[in-house]
């Protein structure tokens, strides 16, 4: 039986009603909670004590006139057929480019190519994507392809071993360095988003599809009457571990053990916990944030939390899954739409954001004239030190213009008509952690 058929056939073979409840809470703007509220409050006494006070340095917020170090080499992109998109696209958050390392010595560069396209009746957002595999450092093209996709959202995700997933409508296809595509998964409706755990054991998908009439979950409860389905699937087999209905898309950060959640205690104080797929949870600690914090796994054992401060700036907090804070960094209030790209091994992360002329507020909105450019900062995941600072151009507000190699030693940035490739020293080792702390 094909993986696509297994997905449809096992849609209602569900596990973990507690996790489904957490998903519903998440999309309602509440915290992901693995324990009943009374139990969660009782576990606060057992929460890890805060580490020693860590001073949060400010990340540089000025666009550099030149990178903090020169690129080792450049690959011109105009001969590949790339042309910078016009200012019309700025602010629409369209995914126009994807720059990714297949391995240390090969890049996959894909980008929208303008031109007339044959459309079927009712089709609007059809576009063509050119894909080129580039050998490094020569920049020689090893493979080329032209793909057609039918919307303007993200279309490509990298896998380990030089493979990738390509999304178009309700289909996921798998490709490799030859750019040959094979069917991988097919959903009952358009696939809107996809996330993976750092080990790539699971996929988290959001897809728009009508609720089946009279369909029920495994615990006998009828599915909510919404047209958005959230699934957790095993990547190797396509087996559905969980499916739930939601009124809006859900970002569910997971590692191979479980998923992250937060619970607002009082005021600006939040409790963070790791909820295990096998049952139980572990409190990671508490943070202060004036907004609901965002969090993602940088690696299996390190979490990056993005918070808000009362000054309008932000703060990055890196912590381990056993509750230790590794580092903190302040971000500027004169930046917007930050994106984080991590290396496959989790040793480094790149944070890119639009540099603007003034802080954003209801009384002081931002226009295109207020955007100064796109700033890229590469940080060591172990200690938060800035390993590289550079600019990216053209400004792509949906990202896709920065990539880090599997070892974290090479960084590629699309800038000034070329792919600039920087070579960095080895990243510091990641902090050792307990693989699976006892559940509380």
C-alpha positions in Angstrom: 0.0 0.0 0.0 1.4 3.4 -1.0 2.3 6.0 1.7 -0.4 8.3 0.3 -3.1 5.6 0.7 -1.9 4.8 4.2 -2.3 8.4 5.1 -6.0 8.4 4.1 -6.7 4.9 5.4 -5.3 5.6 8.8 -6.7 9.1 9.3 -8.9 8.1 12.2 -6.5 5.7 13.8 -5.6 8.2 16.4 -3.6 8.3 19.6 -3.2 10.7 22.5 -6.5 12.5 23.2 -4.5 14.6 25.7 -2.4 16.0 22.9 -5.5 16.8 20.8 -6.8 18.8 23.7 -3.5 20.7 23.8 -3.8 21.5 20.1 -7.2 22.9 20.6 -5.9 25.1 23.5 -3.0 26.2 21.4 -5.1 27.5 18.5 -7.4 29.3 20.9 -4.4 31.3 22.0 -3.9 29.4 25.3 -0.9 27.3 26.4 -0.2 23.7 25.5 -0.7 21.8 28.7 0.0 18.1 29.2 -1.5 17.9 32.7 -4.8 19.0 34.1 -4.6 22.5 35.5 -4.5 21.4 39.1 -1.7 19.0 38.5 0.2 21.7 36.5 -0.1 24.1 39.3 1.1 21.5 41.8 4.2 20.8 39.7 5.4 24.4 40.0 7.1 23.5 43.3 9.2 20.9 41.4 10.2 23.3 38.6 14.0 23.6 37.9 15.4 26.6 39.8 16.6 29.4 37.6 20.3 29.3 36.5 22.6 32.1 37.6 21.6 35.4 36.1 22.7 35.7 32.5 23.4 39.1 31.1 21.6 39.5 27.8 23.8 41.4 25.3 22.1 43.3 22.5 22.5 41.8 19.0 23.8 44.3 16.4 20.9 46.1 14.8 22.7 48.1 12.1 23.0 47.0 8.5 26.7 46.4 7.9 28.4 48.2 5.0 30.1 44.9 4.4 30.0 41.4 6.0 31.9 40.9 9.3 34.2 38.7 7.3 34.7 38.4 3.5 33.0 35.5 1.7 35.2 32.6 0.8 33.7 32.6 -2.7 30.7 33.8 -4.7 28.3 32.2 -7.2 26.7 34.8 -9.6 23.0 34.2 -9.9 22.1 36.1 -13.0 23.6 33.5 -15.3 21.3 30.9 -13.6 18.2 32.9 -14.7 17.5 34.6 -11.4 16.2 38.2 -11.4 15.4 40.2 -8.2 11.6 40.5 -7.6 10.2 44.0 -7.7 9.1 46.0 -4.7 5.5 45.0 -5.4 6.1 41.7 -3.5 7.5 43.4 -0.4 5.1 43.0 2.5 3.1 40.1 0.9 5.3 37.4 2.6 5.4 35.4 -0.6 7.9 32.5 -0.8 10.0 33.4 -3.8 13.4 31.7 -3.2 14.7 28.7 -1.4 18.5 28.3 -0.8 19.6 25.1 0.9 22.7 22.9 1.3 22.3 19.3 0.0 25.6 18.6 1.7 28.8 20.5 2.4 29.8 20.9 -1.2 26.4 21.3 -3.0 23.7 23.9 -2.9 20.1 23.6 -4.1 18.9 27.0 -5.3 15.3 27.3 -6.4 13.5 30.5 -7.3 10.4 31.8 -9.1 10.9 32.7 -12.7 8.5 35.2 -14.3 6.8 34.5 -17.6 3.5 33.5 -19.2 2.0 30.3 -17.8 -0.8 28.2 -19.2 -3.6 28.2 -16.5 -6.6 26.0 -16.1 -10.0 27.7 -15.5 -10.1 29.0 -11.9 -6.3 28.9 -11.4 -4.8 32.2 -10.2 -1.5 31.7 -8.3 0.2 29.3 -10.6 4.0 29.9 -10.9 7.0 28.2 -12.2 10.0 27.4 -9.9 13.5 26.9 -11.4 15.7 24.5 -9.5 19.5 24.3 -9.9 22.0 22.1 -8.0 25.3 24.0 -7.7 28.7 22.4 -7.0 30.9 24.4 -4.6 33.1 26.3 -4.9 32.9 26.4 -8.7 29.2 27.1 -9.0 28.8 24.6 -11.8 25.3 23.5 -12.4 25.0 19.7 -11.9 21.2 19.3 -12.4 18.4 21.6 -13.4 14.6 21.3 -13.4 11.4 23.5 -13.8 8.6 22.9 -11.4 5.0 24.3 -11.3 3.3 25.1 -8.0 -0.1 26.6 -7.4 0.2 29.1 -4.5 2.7 31.6 -3.0 3.6 29.9 0.2 6.7 27.9 1.2 7.2 25.0 -1.1 10.4 23.2 -0.1 11.8 21.6 3.0 15.2 19.9 3.3 15.7 16.4 4.6 18.9 14.8 5.7 21.0 12.8 3.2 20.7 15.3 0.4 16.9 14.9 0.0 14.0 17.3 0.1 10.2 17.6 0.2 8.4 19.6 -2.5 4.8 20.7 -1.8 2.2 21.6 -4.3 -1.5 21.8 -3.3 -2.4 18.5 -1.6 0.8 16.7 -2.7 4.2 16.2 -1.1 6.9 14.8 -3.3 10.4 13.7 -2.4 13.5 14.6 -4.4 17.3 14.4 -4.3 20.3 15.9 -6.0 19.2 14.6 -9.4 16.0 16.7 -9.0 13.9 13.7 -9.9 10.7 13.7 -7.9 8.7 10.7 -6.4 5.3 10.8 -4.8 5.5 10.8 -1.0 2.2 11.8 0.6 -1.1 13.0 -0.6 -3.6 14.8 1.7 -7.4 15.1 1.5 -7.0 18.8 0.9 -4.5 21.6 0.3 -1.4 21.4 2.5 -0.8 24.7 4.2 2.3 24.2 6.3 4.8 21.6 7.4 7.2 21.3 10.4 9.6 18.6 11.5 11.4 17.7 14.7 15.2 18.1 14.6 15.7 14.4 14.1 13.1 14.4 11.3 11.2 11.5 12.8 7.9 13.3 12.7 6.0 15.7 10.4 3.5 18.2 11.7 1.1 19.3 9.0 -1.8 21.7 8.6 -4.1 21.0 5.7 -7.5 22.5 4.7 -10.1 19.9 4.1 -13.8 19.6 4.8 -14.7 17.6 7.9 -16.1 14.2 7.1 -19.8 14.0 8.0 -20.3 12.0 11.1 -16.6 11.1 11.5 -15.5 10.4 15.0 -12.2 10.3 16.8 -10.9 7.1 18.5 -12.2 8.2 21.9 -15.7 8.6 20.5 -15.7 12.4 20.4 -16.9 14.0 17.2 -14.4 16.1 15.4 -14.9 19.9 15.5 -16.8 21.3 12.5 -13.8 23.1 11.0 -12.1 22.7 7.7 -8.5 22.7 9.0 -6.8 19.5 10.0 -3.7 19.2 12.1 -1.7 16.0 11.9 1.4 14.5 13.5 2.8 11.7 11.2 5.8 9.4 11.3 8.0 10.6 8.4 9.4 7.2 7.5 6.0 5.5 7.1 3.4 8.2 6.8 1.5 6.7 9.7 -0.8 9.2 11.4 0.0 9.5 15.1 -2.6 12.2 15.7 -5.2 14.3 13.9 -7.3 17.1 15.2 -9.5 19.9 13.9 -8.5 23.6 14.5 -9.9 27.0 13.5 -6.5 28.2 12.4 -3.0 26.8 11.6 -1.0 25.4 14.5 2.7 25.7 15.1 3.6 22.7 17.3 7.3 22.5 18.2 8.3 18.9 18.7 11.4 16.8 19.2 11.5 13.0 19.1 10.3 12.8 22.7 7.4 15.2 22.8 6.1 18.8 22.3 6.7 22.2 23.9 4.0 24.1 25.8 3.6 27.2 27.8 1.2 28.3 30.6 0.7 31.8 31.7 1.0 32.0 35.5 0.4 35.7 36.3 1.3 39.0 34.7 4.2 38.5 32.3 5.4 35.2 33.9 5.1 32.0 31.8 5.9 28.4 32.6 7.4 26.3 29.9 7.2 22.5 29.8 8.0 19.6 27.6 5.1 17.1 27.3 6.2 13.6 26.4 4.4 11.5 23.7 4.8 8.6 26.1 2.9 10.5 28.9 3.9 12.9 31.6 5.7 16.2 31.3 8.8 18.1 32.6 8.9 21.7 33.6 11.7 23.5 31.8 11.5 26.8 33.8 9.9 30.2 33.7 10.4 33.3 31.6 9.0 36.8 31.4 7.3 38.0 28.3 4.7 40.6 27.5 3.4 38.5 24.6 2.8 34.8 24.2 6.3 33.4 23.7 7.4 31.6 20.6 9.6 28.5 20.8 11.4 26.1 18.6 13.8 23.2 18.9 17.3 24.1 17.6 18.4 20.5 18.3 17.0 17.6 20.1 18.1 19.0 23.5 18.1 22.8 22.9 15.1 25.1 22.7 15.1 28.7 21.5 12.4 30.9 23.1 11.5 34.3 21.6 9.9 36.7 24.0 8.7 40.4 24.1 9.8 43.1 26.5 7.9 46.1 27.7 10.1 48.4 25.6 8.9 46.9 22.3 12.2 45.0 21.8 12.5 41.2 22.0 14.7 38.7 23.7 16.1 35.3 22.6 16.4 32.7 25.4 18.2 29.4 24.7 17.7 26.6 27.2 18.1 22.9 27.4 15.4 20.3 27.8 16.6 19.7 31.4 15.9 23.3 32.3 19.3 25.0 32.1 19.5 28.5 30.5 22.5 28.7 28.1 22.3 32.3 26.9 20.1 35.3 26.3 20.3 38.1 23.7 18.3 41.3 23.3 16.9 42.1 19.8 16.3 45.5 18.4 12.9 47.3 18.4 13.9 48.6 15.0 13.5 45.3 13.2 10.5 43.3 12.1 9.4 39.8 10.8 12.4 37.9 12.2 13.0 34.4 10.8 15.3 31.7 12.2 17.2 29.1 10.1 19.2 26.4 11.9 21.9 24.1 10.8 20.9 20.5 10.4 23.1 19.5 13.4 21.7 22.3 15.5 25.2 23.8 16.1 24.4 27.2 14.6 21.4 29.4 13.8 20.9 32.3 11.5 18.4 35.0 12.5 17.3 37.4 9.7 15.0 40.3 10.1 14.0 43.5 8.2 15.9 46.5 9.5 13.5 49.5 9.7 13.9 53.2 10.5 11.7 53.2 13.7 9.9 51.0 16.1 6.5 49.7 14.8 3.3 50.8 16.7 -0.3 51.4 15.9 0.5 55.1 15.6 3.7 54.6 13.7 3.2 51.9 11.0 5.9 50.9 8.6 5.9 51.6 4.8 8.2 50.3 2.2 10.3 53.5 2.5 11.0 52.6 6.2 12.7 49.3 5.3 16.5 49.8 5.2 17.3 46.2 4.2 17.6 42.7 5.6 20.1 41.9 8.3 21.5 38.3 8.8 23.2 37.3 12.1 24.6 33.8 12.5 24.9 32.7 16.2 26.6 29.7 17.8 23.8 27.7 19.5 26.0 26.7 22.4 26.7 30.2 23.7 24.9 32.8 21.5 28.0 34.5 20.2 27.7 36.1 16.8 29.8 34.2 14.3 28.8 36.2 11.2 27.0 39.4 10.4 25.9 40.2 6.8 23.2 41.7 4.7 20.9 39.9 2.3 19.5 41.4 -0.9 17.0 41.5 -2.5 14.9 41.8 0.7 12.8 38.7 0.9 10.3 39.0 3.8 9.4 35.3 3.7 13.1 34.2 3.9 14.6 31.4 1.9 17.8 33.5 1.2 20.0 32.1 3.9 21.3 28.5 4.5 23.7 26.8 6.9 25.6 23.6 5.9 25.1 20.3 7.7 28.3 20.9 9.8 27.6 24.5 10.5 30.9 25.5 8.9 29.5 27.1 5.8 26.8 29.8 5.5 25.3 30.8 2.1 23.6 34.2 1.8 21.9 35.6 -1.4 23.2 39.1 -1.6 24.0 41.6 -4.3 23.5 39.4 -7.4 25.4 36.4 -6.0 25.3 33.6 -3.5 28.0 34.5 -1.0 29.4 31.5 0.8 31.2 32.1 4.1 33.5 29.6 5.8 33.4 29.7 9.6 35.5 28.0 12.3 34.1 24.9 13.9 31.1 25.7 16.2 31.5 25.1 19.9 30.1 21.8 21.2 26.5 21.8 22.3 25.7 21.4 26.0 25.3 17.9 27.3 21.8 17.1 28.7 19.8 14.3 30.1 18.1 12.4 27.3 14.7 12.0 28.9 14.3 13.6 32.4 11.8 11.8 34.7 8.3 13.0 34.0 6.6 14.9 36.8 
